[in-house]
Each structure stands twice: as structure tokens, then as C-alpha cells.
């Protein structure tokens, strides 16, 4: 029996060395979680229970417990590298099977899907029409490789200050080609449904009526509607039209695009002092754009950035947590699978309860403490040597007994 006890001790020490070697081998593996050997003693139990004089039968490896402590986050600058700061796992699809990982070293497949080195696809919550994300379902994250479609201008916002002491032009009637027939002019670029650019110009003409102006709008040199009357109060605030919104008649470009239906917002324009100025001049349309980069927010929102200045959300990274992460089954390739011991998966979003934040452009390093592992290696080696010495001692005792005459 004593030989078997010592052999069990040698096996236990060997298992401890194997686990330590596995930890040390993965000291530079992104998202790796170290393991710890947990042992229990062994007693031979009869049908009548355990005697008070019963001697134990050795030791056995009870469990290889994974340690899910946070690893350091190393910043790489790669657009699709991600790290979780806090609790949670990335959710991945492995040919239809759901697996989980802490390693965020993602890239793209030839089809544009965001995958890890094992080819498992990152799962995200898809965007919905309301501007948020559909957290009721998950799908593969895919980076578009085509151009972003254009969007026609529908709203123009202009915030100007018109000089209160301006005099009406001495030359009439208004002629956009004759600067002496108007006081001020501004222009901006707008876009049609095909993404083609057009020039929209506004001409401001002071009238003989106090605090009153006429606004003429032209697109590509063509008048759009009649003149609009702007009336200001004695304190310089716009009173008409109220609340400062002007809807222009439809303008149809000659390139085959849909008609432009534009509303001009002048609600913040004023009439102060003696200087003309432009504070704001914006429009909501844009041309066709090519993708220039990927942005990832701390909430895990992945957006594609285009040359036309548009940032289009592609999805929000789906995180998963478990009541007992140590119950997960390791699958290799930095992936784990759900088990009965881990409990049901809890899906959520970065920054919400029980979930950490997502760090774009970074990777979580292995949580292996190399110094601790080297010390543990020496301890396991000493344990193995001590058990081997016990076998040698027991052999000497057995030889002594055999040699008795």
C-alpha cells in the first residue's frame, strides 16, 4: 500500500508540473487564463464506513481550476484588436456552435467577416432602424467592402448675423449676377440622391421696411422658388417666418436624380450691430464614400468610417457572462464552451451590469505570473523528489524484511 501512496504522490506532482509547464508555455498567449492544480486526499472506505485508525491511500488530482483574473491590456493600434476590461467573454460562432473567448485578436476573412485566428466569427447585436441595436438577436460582424450609398440633402441650417444698419441696394431689381443688387451672399455644397454635388446660394437683400430682409435661394444658378421675407424684432431676433423654417419648392437636377426637397432652418439667425457674419452653415446630405477605417467605442459599438465623413454603425459587440466561469469547458484555441456547471449564458452589452468595457486597439495579455509559476515548478519538483525518496525508503525496508532469517 505504501508504494501505491508514494506513486500517487509522484503522479500528483507530475500533474502539477504539467499544469505549470502549460501555464509557462502560454505566458505570451493573448487572452490566456492560467490554471491551478487542486488536489484531494484518498481514503479507502469499507461498507461500514471509515475506521478511526484508517490510514489514507494517497492523493489524487481533484480539479484543474482556471483562474479568470484580469490580464494586462496591451495597446496594439490595430483597428480590430479588442480587449475586455472587466467581466465577460466575446461571443463567437464556430460553424454554428457558440463558443466564448477572452482573446480579441480579430481580423477579417476573405468574405469580410470578423474572425479570430481559428476562423470563429465574432457575434454582434445588429443595428435597428431606430438608431439603436437589436439586443434580442445576434449575428456575424461583417466589414463592408463596397462604397457607402449617398444621401440627398433634406435640411440646411444657417445661422447668420445680418447688419442692423444695412441700407437697401440702390440698384433694382435683384440680379444674382450684379453684386450691387444685394447686400450679402453665402453658398454651400448640397447633394442629390445620386451623390452629385450642387451649389446652393443664398442672397440677402435689405428692404425699405425696418428690420426686414428678402432671401433669394439659387441652386446651380437657378432660382428655387420666390423670395422669402425675413422679419426681425427690435431686439434682433427672427420673428418671421416662425419658427424660422422655410420649405423650398422641389428642385429637379438635370442628371436624372430624384427631386431635391430642402428645408432651410434660419431659427438662430439674428440682426445685430453693423457686421455680417456666419456662425453655422450645415446640411445633412453626403456623397458616395469609401471606407477608410473602423472605430470601436468603449461600449463595443463597431462603426465603419467613410471618406464622406459618415460613420456607419455595423453592430455592437455581444458579451456573455456566466454564474460560474470556472465551470466552462476549455476547447483550445483560447475558446470555452458552456457546461452544466458554468450555468446558463448571460448575454449583454459592454458597460451594463456584470459586463466590462471594450477597449478597441488593445489586447488582453495572458494572466500568467511567470515568477509565481517558477516558484510553483520548484515546489512540485521537490514534491516529486520526496515521493520518489519515500519509494526508495520503502524498498529498503522491504529488503530488510526479506533478508531476515
C-alpha positions as CSV (number, residue, x, y, z in Angstrom):
1,X,0.0,0.0,0.0
2,X,2.8,2.5,0.9
3,X,4.3,2.1,-2.6
4,X,0.9,3.0,-4.1
5,X,0.6,6.0,-1.8
6,X,4.0,7.3,-3.0
7,X,3.2,6.6,-6.6
8,X,0.0,8.7,-6.3
9,X,2.1,11.5,-4.8
10,X,4.5,11.3,-7.8
11,X,1.6,11.3,-10.2
12,X,0.1,14.4,-8.4
13,X,3.5,16.2,-8.5
14,X,3.8,15.3,-12.2
15,X,0.4,16.7,-12.9
16,X,1.3,19.9,-11.1
17,X,4.4,20.2,-13.2
18,X,2.4,19.6,-16.4
19,X,-0.1,22.3,-15.4
20,X,2.8,24.7,-14.6
21,X,4.5,23.9,-17.9
22,X,1.3,24.6,-19.7
23,X,0.9,28.0,-18.0
24,X,4.5,28.9,-18.7
25,X,4.2,27.9,-22.3
26,X,1.2,30.3,-22.7
27,X,2.8,33.3,-21.0
28,X,2.5,35.3,-24.2
29,X,-0.8,33.9,-25.5
30,X,-3.4,36.7,-25.8
31,X,-6.4,36.2,-23.5
32,X,-5.0,33.0,-21.9
33,X,-6.2,32.2,-18.4
34,X,-3.8,30.2,-16.2
35,X,-4.8,27.0,-14.4
36,X,-4.2,25.7,-10.9
37,X,-3.9,22.1,-9.7
38,X,-6.3,21.3,-6.9
39,X,-5.7,18.0,-5.0
40,X,-7.6,15.9,-2.5
41,X,-6.6,13.1,-0.3
42,X,-7.8,9.5,-0.8
43,X,-9.2,7.1,1.8
44,X,-10.4,3.5,1.2
45,X,-13.9,3.3,2.6
46,X,-15.5,0.0,3.6
47,X,-19.2,-0.8,3.7
48,X,-19.1,0.0,7.4
49,X,-17.6,3.4,7.0
50,X,-14.1,4.7,7.9
51,X,-12.3,3.4,10.9
52,X,-10.6,5.9,13.3
53,X,-7.3,4.1,12.6
54,X,-7.7,4.1,8.8
55,X,-4.6,5.4,7.0
56,X,-5.1,7.4,3.8
57,X,-4.4,5.9,0.4
58,X,-2.6,8.8,-1.1
59,X,-3.6,11.8,-3.2
60,X,-5.4,12.5,-6.5
61,X,-5.9,15.4,-8.8
62,X,-9.3,16.8,-7.9
63,X,-9.6,19.6,-10.5
64,X,-7.7,21.8,-12.9
65,X,-9.2,25.2,-11.9
66,X,-8.9,28.0,-14.4
67,X,-8.1,31.4,-13.0
68,X,-10.2,34.1,-14.7
69,X,-8.4,37.1,-13.2
70,X,-7.9,40.2,-15.5
71,X,-4.8,40.3,-17.6
72,X,-2.9,43.4,-18.6
73,X,-4.2,45.3,-21.6
74,X,-1.5,45.9,-24.2
75,X,-2.3,48.6,-26.8
76,X,-1.5,47.5,-30.4
77,X,-3.1,50.2,-32.5
78,X,-4.8,47.6,-34.8
79,X,-8.3,48.5,-35.6
80,X,-9.9,45.1,-34.9
81,X,-8.0,44.2,-31.8
82,X,-10.3,44.3,-28.8
83,X,-9.8,43.7,-25.1
84,X,-12.4,43.3,-22.3
85,X,-11.7,45.3,-19.2
86,X,-13.8,43.6,-16.6
87,X,-16.1,40.7,-16.7
88,X,-17.5,38.9,-19.8
89,X,-16.4,36.9,-22.8
90,X,-16.5,37.6,-26.6
91,X,-19.3,35.5,-28.2
92,X,-18.2,33.6,-31.3
93,X,-19.8,31.3,-33.8
94,X,-17.8,28.2,-34.8
95,X,-19.7,26.8,-37.8
96,X,-23.0,27.3,-35.9
97,X,-21.7,26.3,-32.5
98,X,-21.5,29.1,-29.9
99,X,-18.1,29.4,-28.1
100,X,-16.6,32.1,-25.9
101,X,-13.2,33.7,-25.6
102,X,-11.3,36.5,-23.9
103,X,-8.8,36.8,-26.8
104,X,-9.7,39.7,-29.0
105,X,-7.1,39.3,-31.8
106,X,-9.6,39.6,-34.6
107,X,-9.1,40.1,-38.3
108,X,-11.2,39.7,-41.5
109,X,-11.9,36.7,-43.6
110,X,-11.8,36.8,-47.4
111,X,-15.6,37.4,-47.2
112,X,-15.3,40.3,-44.9
113,X,-16.4,38.6,-41.7
114,X,-14.6,39.5,-38.5
115,X,-12.9,36.3,-37.2
116,X,-10.2,35.1,-34.8
117,X,-7.2,33.1,-35.9
118,X,-9.3,29.9,-35.6
119,X,-11.8,31.3,-38.1
120,X,-14.6,31.7,-35.5
121,X,-16.9,34.7,-36.2
122,X,-17.4,37.5,-33.8
123,X,-21.1,38.0,-32.8
124,X,-22.7,41.4,-32.5
125,X,-26.1,42.9,-32.0
126,X,-27.2,44.3,-35.4
127,X,-28.3,48.0,-35.7
128,X,-32.0,48.7,-36.0
129,X,-34.0,51.4,-37.8
130,X,-34.4,53.4,-34.6
131,X,-30.7,54.1,-34.3
132,X,-30.0,51.6,-31.6
133,X,-29.2,47.9,-31.6
134,X,-31.4,44.8,-31.6
135,X,-30.3,43.1,-28.4
136,X,-32.8,40.3,-29.0
137,X,-30.7,38.6,-31.6
138,X,-27.0,38.2,-32.6
139,X,-25.3,37.9,-36.0
140,X,-21.9,37.8,-37.6
141,X,-20.0,41.0,-37.8
142,X,-19.1,41.8,-41.4
143,X,-17.0,44.7,-42.7
144,X,-18.5,46.1,-45.9
145,X,-16.1,46.3,-48.8
146,X,-18.3,48.5,-51.1
147,X,-19.0,52.2,-51.3
148,X,-21.4,53.8,-48.8
149,X,-24.5,55.0,-50.7
150,X,-25.1,58.7,-50.9
151,X,-27.9,60.6,-49.2
152,X,-29.7,63.6,-50.6
153,X,-29.8,66.9,-48.7
154,X,-33.1,67.5,-47.0
155,X,-32.2,70.1,-44.4
156,X,-30.0,73.1,-44.4
157,X,-29.2,75.0,-41.2
158,X,-27.9,78.6,-41.5
159,X,-27.0,80.8,-38.6
160,X,-26.0,84.3,-39.7
161,X,-26.0,87.7,-38.3
162,X,-27.2,90.5,-40.6
163,X,-26.1,94.1,-40.0
164,X,-28.8,96.1,-38.4
165,X,-27.6,99.4,-40.1
166,X,-27.6,98.0,-43.6
167,X,-29.1,100.1,-46.3
168,X,-31.3,98.8,-49.2
169,X,-29.4,98.4,-52.5
170,X,-29.6,101.4,-54.8
171,X,-29.9,99.2,-57.9
172,X,-33.0,97.2,-58.5
173,X,-34.4,94.7,-59.3
174,X,-32.4,91.8,-57.8
175,X,-29.9,90.2,-60.1
176,X,-27.6,87.4,-58.7
177,X,-25.0,88.4,-61.3
178,X,-24.9,92.0,-60.1
179,X,-23.5,92.5,-56.6
180,X,-24.9,96.0,-56.4
181,X,-28.5,94.5,-56.2
182,X,-28.0,92.6,-52.9
183,X,-26.2,93.1,-49.6
184,X,-24.7,89.7,-48.7
185,X,-24.4,86.3,-50.2
186,X,-23.4,82.8,-48.9
187,X,-23.1,79.5,-50.6
188,X,-22.7,75.8,-49.7
189,X,-22.5,72.4,-51.3
190,X,-25.5,70.1,-51.2
191,X,-26.1,66.6,-52.6
192,X,-28.7,64.9,-54.7
193,X,-29.9,61.3,-54.4
194,X,-27.1,60.1,-56.7
195,X,-24.4,61.8,-54.6
196,X,-23.7,64.5,-57.1
197,X,-22.7,67.9,-55.6
198,X,-24.6,71.1,-56.3
199,X,-24.0,74.7,-55.2
200,X,-26.8,76.3,-53.2
201,X,-26.5,80.1,-52.8
202,X,-28.4,82.5,-50.6
203,X,-28.7,86.2,-51.4
204,X,-29.8,88.7,-48.7
205,X,-31.4,91.9,-49.8
206,X,-32.3,94.7,-47.3
207,X,-35.8,96.2,-47.9
208,X,-37.0,99.7,-47.2
209,X,-39.1,98.3,-44.3
210,X,-37.3,98.4,-40.9
211,X,-35.7,95.1,-39.8
212,X,-36.9,93.3,-43.0
213,X,-34.8,91.4,-45.5
214,X,-35.5,89.4,-48.6
215,X,-33.8,86.0,-49.1
216,X,-33.3,84.5,-52.5
217,X,-32.2,80.9,-53.0
218,X,-30.5,79.5,-56.1
219,X,-29.2,76.0,-56.9
220,X,-26.6,75.8,-59.6
221,X,-27.6,79.3,-60.7
222,X,-31.3,78.5,-61.0
223,X,-33.8,80.2,-58.7
224,X,-35.7,77.9,-56.4
225,X,-39.0,79.5,-55.5
226,X,-39.7,83.1,-54.9
227,X,-38.0,85.5,-52.5
228,X,-38.7,84.8,-48.8
229,X,-39.3,87.6,-46.4
230,X,-37.3,87.7,-43.1
231,X,-38.6,89.9,-40.4
232,X,-36.6,90.7,-37.3
233,X,-37.8,92.2,-34.0
234,X,-36.4,95.4,-32.5
235,X,-34.1,93.2,-30.3
236,X,-32.6,91.5,-33.4
237,X,-34.4,88.1,-33.1
238,X,-36.1,86.5,-36.1
239,X,-39.9,86.7,-35.9
240,X,-41.0,85.7,-39.3
241,X,-41.1,83.0,-40.7
242,X,-41.8,81.3,-37.4
243,X,-40.1,79.2,-36.1
244,X,-37.5,80.1,-38.7
245,X,-38.2,77.2,-41.1
246,X,-38.5,77.7,-44.9
247,X,-39.6,74.9,-47.2
248,X,-38.3,75.4,-50.7
249,X,-40.1,74.1,-53.8
250,X,-38.8,70.9,-55.2
251,X,-35.7,71.3,-57.4
252,X,-35.0,68.6,-60.1
253,X,-31.4,68.3,-61.2
254,X,-30.6,67.5,-64.8
255,X,-28.6,64.4,-64.1
256,X,-31.5,62.0,-63.5
257,X,-31.6,62.1,-59.7
258,X,-34.7,62.5,-57.6
259,X,-36.0,66.0,-56.9
260,X,-34.4,67.9,-54.1
261,X,-36.8,68.8,-51.3
262,X,-35.0,71.1,-49.0
263,X,-36.0,72.9,-45.8
264,X,-33.9,75.8,-44.6
265,X,-33.7,76.4,-40.9
266,X,-32.9,80.1,-40.0
267,X,-34.3,80.0,-36.5
268,X,-31.0,81.1,-34.9
269,X,-30.2,83.9,-37.3
270,X,-30.0,87.4,-35.9
271,X,-29.8,91.1,-36.8
272,X,-27.3,92.8,-34.6
273,X,-24.6,95.5,-34.9
274,X,-23.1,96.5,-38.2
275,X,-21.2,93.4,-39.3
276,X,-22.3,90.4,-41.4
277,X,-21.1,87.0,-40.0
278,X,-21.8,83.3,-40.4
279,X,-21.8,81.2,-37.3
280,X,-23.2,77.9,-38.7
281,X,-23.9,76.6,-42.1
282,X,-24.6,72.9,-42.3
283,X,-26.5,70.4,-44.4
284,X,-27.4,66.7,-43.9
285,X,-26.6,65.2,-47.3
286,X,-23.4,63.4,-48.4
287,X,-21.8,61.9,-51.4
288,X,-20.7,58.3,-52.0
289,X,-18.0,57.3,-49.6
290,X,-15.2,54.7,-49.4
291,X,-14.4,53.0,-46.2
292,X,-11.3,54.4,-44.5
293,X,-11.2,52.7,-41.1
294,X,-13.0,51.0,-38.3
295,X,-13.8,52.6,-34.9
296,X,-14.7,50.7,-31.7
297,X,-16.2,52.5,-28.8
298,X,-15.9,51.5,-25.1
299,X,-19.5,50.2,-25.3
300,X,-18.4,47.8,-28.1
301,X,-20.1,49.7,-30.9
302,X,-18.2,48.9,-34.2
303,X,-18.5,51.7,-36.8
304,X,-17.2,52.0,-40.3
305,X,-15.7,55.4,-41.2
306,X,-16.0,56.7,-44.7
307,X,-14.4,59.3,-46.8
308,X,-17.6,61.3,-47.0
309,X,-17.5,61.9,-43.2
310,X,-20.2,59.4,-42.4
311,X,-19.7,56.8,-39.6
312,X,-22.0,53.9,-40.1
313,X,-22.6,51.5,-37.1
314,X,-22.1,47.9,-38.0
315,X,-23.1,46.3,-34.7
316,X,-22.5,46.2,-31.0
317,X,-20.2,43.5,-29.6
318,X,-22.3,40.9,-27.8
319,X,-20.7,39.9,-24.5
320,X,-21.5,36.9,-22.4
321,X,-21.0,36.1,-18.8
322,X,-21.6,33.0,-16.6
323,X,-22.5,32.5,-12.9
324,X,-19.6,30.1,-12.6
325,X,-16.9,30.7,-15.3
326,X,-14.6,28.1,-13.8
327,X,-17.2,25.5,-14.9
328,X,-16.6,26.3,-18.6
329,X,-15.0,23.6,-20.7
330,X,-11.8,24.6,-22.4
331,X,-11.8,23.8,-26.1
332,X,-8.3,25.1,-27.0
333,X,-7.7,28.0,-29.4
334,X,-8.5,30.3,-26.4
335,X,-12.1,29.2,-26.5
336,X,-14.5,27.8,-23.9
337,X,-17.9,26.1,-24.1
338,X,-20.9,26.2,-21.8
339,X,-21.4,23.3,-19.4
340,X,-24.0,22.4,-16.8
341,X,-21.5,23.6,-14.1
342,X,-21.0,27.0,-15.7
343,X,-24.7,27.8,-15.7
344,X,-26.7,29.4,-18.5
345,X,-25.0,32.1,-20.6
346,X,-26.0,35.7,-19.7
347,X,-25.8,37.9,-22.7
348,X,-25.4,41.7,-22.5
349,X,-23.6,44.8,-23.7
350,X,-20.4,46.4,-22.6
351,X,-20.7,48.8,-19.7
352,X,-24.0,47.3,-18.5
353,X,-24.4,45.3,-15.2
354,X,-22.0,42.4,-14.9
355,X,-20.1,43.3,-18.0
356,X,-16.8,45.2,-18.5
357,X,-15.9,47.7,-21.1
358,X,-14.4,47.0,-24.6
359,X,-11.0,48.6,-25.4
360,X,-10.5,48.9,-29.1
361,X,-7.0,48.7,-30.4
362,X,-5.8,46.6,-27.5
363,X,-5.3,43.0,-26.5
364,X,-5.7,41.4,-23.1
365,X,-2.4,39.7,-22.2
366,X,-2.0,36.3,-20.5
367,X,-2.7,36.5,-16.8
368,X,0.2,34.1,-16.1
369,X,2.6,35.4,-13.4
370,X,5.9,33.9,-14.5
371,X,7.6,34.3,-11.1
372,X,4.8,32.5,-9.4
373,X,4.9,29.7,-11.9
374,X,8.7,29.2,-11.5
375,X,8.3,29.0,-7.7
376,X,5.5,26.5,-8.2
377,X,7.7,24.5,-10.5
378,X,10.4,24.2,-7.8
379,X,7.8,23.2,-5.2
380,X,6.3,20.5,-7.5
381,X,9.8,19.2,-8.3
382,X,10.6,18.9,-4.6
383,X,7.4,17.1,-4.0
384,X,8.2,14.6,-6.8
385,X,11.7,14.0,-5.4
386,X,10.3,13.5,-1.8
387,X,7.8,10.9,-3.0
388,X,10.5,9.1,-5.0
389,X,12.6,9.1,-1.9
390,X,9.7,7.5,0.0
391,X,9.6,4.7,-2.5
392,X,13.3,4.2,-2.1
393,X,13.0,4.1,1.7
394,X,10.1,1.6,1.5
395,X,12.1,-0.6,-0.8
396,X,15.0,-0.7,1.7
397,X,12.5,-1.6,4.5
398,X,11.0,-4.4,2.3
399,X,14.6,-5.7,1.5
400,X,15.4,-5.7,5.2
401,X,12.3,-7.8,5.9
402,X,13.1,-10.2,3.1
403,X,16.7,-10.7,4.4
404,X,15.5,-11.7,7.9
405,X,16.5,-15.4,8.6
